[in-house]
Amino acid sequence: MNQLSNIEILQKLSMKIDKQEILKDLIKQLEKDTGFDNTSNLEIDDLNLLVEKLRTDLGCFLKKTASQNHIKFMNIIYRVDIPQSKLEKIKTDENYFESLAEMVLNRIFQKILTMLIYKSKDNKST
């Protein structure tokens, strides 16, 4: 029953969600969790292009961080909450950092959706 209500909430949210706002929230959370400043890309109007640029730039940021400060890199992975098992799956990937960037973006997107769900539940109960 509880899962059904979450699905209903997601369906209602999908009708109300402003993609630009979600993207802004994602970029803010990304900056908070990783230290990656990518606010300059907010000027891009095409959402697909923006997400692709974000993934590419984040991949470069993660690669640079990993090579310059491995402890900081691992702290980012820990803070974003990427499981070790997922890291193991991509460790031989020739596009490791791009794959990792996608994982980071997906995880942060999950956080944003979770916040929206609970915010929606709180608004529904009041």
PLY file of the C-alpha trace (Angstrom):
ply
format ascii 1.0
element vertex 126
property float x
property float y
property float z
element edge 125
property int vertex1
property int vertex2
end_header
0.00 0.00 0.00
2.78 2.40 0.92
4.59 1.72 -2.35
1.43 2.47 -4.30
1.15 5.83 -2.61
4.76 6.58 -3.57
3.95 5.74 -7.19
0.94 8.02 -7.04
3.08 10.77 -5.59
5.66 10.28 -8.35
2.94 10.47 -10.99
1.61 13.69 -9.50
5.12 15.08 -9.21
5.86 14.29 -12.84
2.97 16.52 -13.84
4.17 19.38 -11.66
7.91 19.08 -12.03
9.70 21.89 -13.75
12.68 20.24 -15.43
14.75 23.40 -15.18
14.14 23.58 -11.43
15.10 19.93 -11.01
18.28 20.57 -12.95
19.11 23.60 -10.82
18.52 21.53 -7.68
20.67 18.75 -9.09
23.52 21.15 -9.85
23.27 22.69 -6.36
23.35 19.25 -4.74
26.20 18.21 -7.02
28.21 21.22 -5.94
27.41 20.53 -2.29
28.34 16.84 -2.47
31.38 17.06 -4.74
32.64 20.63 -4.78
32.12 20.65 -8.55
31.06 24.13 -9.66
29.16 23.95 -12.89
26.78 26.86 -12.62
28.05 28.30 -15.91
26.27 25.51 -17.78
22.89 26.67 -16.48
22.80 29.05 -19.42
22.33 26.15 -21.87
18.67 25.96 -22.92
18.68 22.46 -24.45
18.23 20.06 -21.52
19.77 17.09 -23.32
22.82 19.13 -24.26
23.07 20.47 -20.72
22.96 17.00 -19.16
25.55 15.69 -21.63
27.85 18.65 -20.93
27.33 18.19 -17.21
28.27 14.49 -17.45
31.37 15.23 -19.53
32.54 18.07 -17.30
31.88 16.06 -14.15
33.85 13.14 -15.59
36.81 15.47 -16.19
36.47 16.89 -12.69
36.43 13.42 -11.12
39.42 12.31 -13.18
41.40 15.40 -12.20
40.44 15.02 -8.54
41.37 11.32 -8.53
44.80 12.04 -9.99
45.55 15.03 -7.75
44.01 14.00 -4.44
42.84 10.40 -4.14
41.55 10.88 -0.59
39.34 13.78 -1.69
38.14 11.67 -4.61
37.19 8.77 -2.33
35.45 11.18 0.05
33.34 12.43 -2.85
32.40 8.87 -3.80
31.52 8.15 -0.17
29.51 11.37 0.24
27.55 10.76 -2.95
27.00 7.17 -1.77
28.22 5.14 -4.73
28.46 1.50 -3.60
31.80 -0.26 -3.94
30.08 -3.00 -5.95
29.11 -0.48 -8.63
32.64 0.89 -8.72
33.95 -2.63 -9.22
31.67 -3.13 -12.22
33.10 -0.16 -14.08
36.73 -0.32 -12.98
37.85 -1.83 -16.29
35.65 0.48 -18.35
37.75 2.57 -20.73
35.36 5.44 -20.03
35.58 4.94 -16.28
35.19 8.57 -15.26
32.32 9.24 -17.65
30.55 6.14 -16.31
31.28 7.27 -12.78
29.96 10.75 -13.57
26.74 9.18 -14.79
26.46 7.17 -11.57
27.02 10.32 -9.52
24.39 12.24 -11.48
21.91 9.37 -11.15
22.50 9.13 -7.42
22.08 12.86 -6.91
18.94 12.78 -9.05
17.60 10.06 -6.72
18.31 12.33 -3.76
16.45 15.20 -5.41
13.44 12.99 -6.18
13.41 11.64 -2.65
13.41 15.17 -1.27
10.55 16.09 -3.60
8.56 13.02 -2.56
8.90 13.79 1.13
8.21 17.46 0.54
5.08 16.46 -1.38
4.02 14.09 1.42
4.52 16.85 3.99
2.43 19.26 1.93
-0.25 16.60 1.49
-0.52 15.95 5.23
-0.86 19.63 6.17
0 1
1 2
2 3
3 4
4 5
5 6
6 7
7 8
8 9
9 10
10 11
11 12
12 13
13 14
14 15
15 16
16 17
17 18
18 19
19 20
20 21
21 22
22 23
23 24
24 25
25 26
26 27
27 28
28 29
29 30
30 31
31 32
32 33
33 34
34 35
35 36
36 37
37 38
38 39
39 40
40 41
41 42
42 43
43 44
44 45
45 46
46 47
47 48
48 49
49 50
50 51
51 52
52 53
53 54
54 55
55 56
56 57
57 58
58 59
59 60
60 61
61 62
62 63
63 64
64 65
65 66
66 67
67 68
68 69
69 70
70 71
71 72
72 73
73 74
74 75
75 76
76 77
77 78
78 79
79 80
80 81
81 82
82 83
83 84
84 85
85 86
86 87
87 88
88 89
89 90
90 91
91 92
92 93
93 94
94 95
95 96
96 97
97 98
98 99
99 100
100 101
101 102
102 103
103 104
104 105
105 106
106 107
107 108
108 109
109 110
110 111
111 112
112 113
113 114
114 115
115 116
116 117
117 118
118 119
119 120
120 121
121 122
122 123
123 124
124 125
